[in-house]
Amino acid sequence: MGKLKLGDRYFSTYIGSSDIDKAVGRIASDIDRDYASSGSLLFIGVLNGAYMFAADLVRKVTVPCDITFIKVSSYEGLASRGNVTMKLPLNCDIEGRDVIIIDEIVETGLTVDYLFDYLAPMKPRSIAVATLLFKEKMYKGMHTIKYPGITMKENLFVVGYGLDYNEKGRTLEDIYILNEDHELQ
């Protein structure tokens, strides 16, 4: 199991890149099946964290689609601030379109609920969520997570594959968990 140090914290490998790729492929297949006749599918990636997942997912989806990005913020260090802030709003018309929000991780549902409230008045045909990681036991959101990739049974802090610790670790191809032992051995 690989270990690394990011800033003042140590992390251990949790999910390897091949397992991530399988989860992304499964989500893409489900989306292809569900939106085969959509004709107006739009992915909205949530920056910064979802950029790797969004790129990999959209490349695997075979139905015609478009992609755009928004940026929201709810985290500082290891914990959520308890509110969501819009940093980069949507820059296109979504009226009558099938929208899939791409987020790298869904925990409490705070961001998901915020994004549904933000997008719904723009009159899309439908809104769904695709997430690579889903902390099902922590989820208290009002909306169904239609496309969960990997369900995490425990509440672990993770980095890699777009996820960060104080802006470090986003470019790692594997996902790592916080190692409280504070050692690399």
Disulfide bonds with the S-S distance in Angstrom:
none
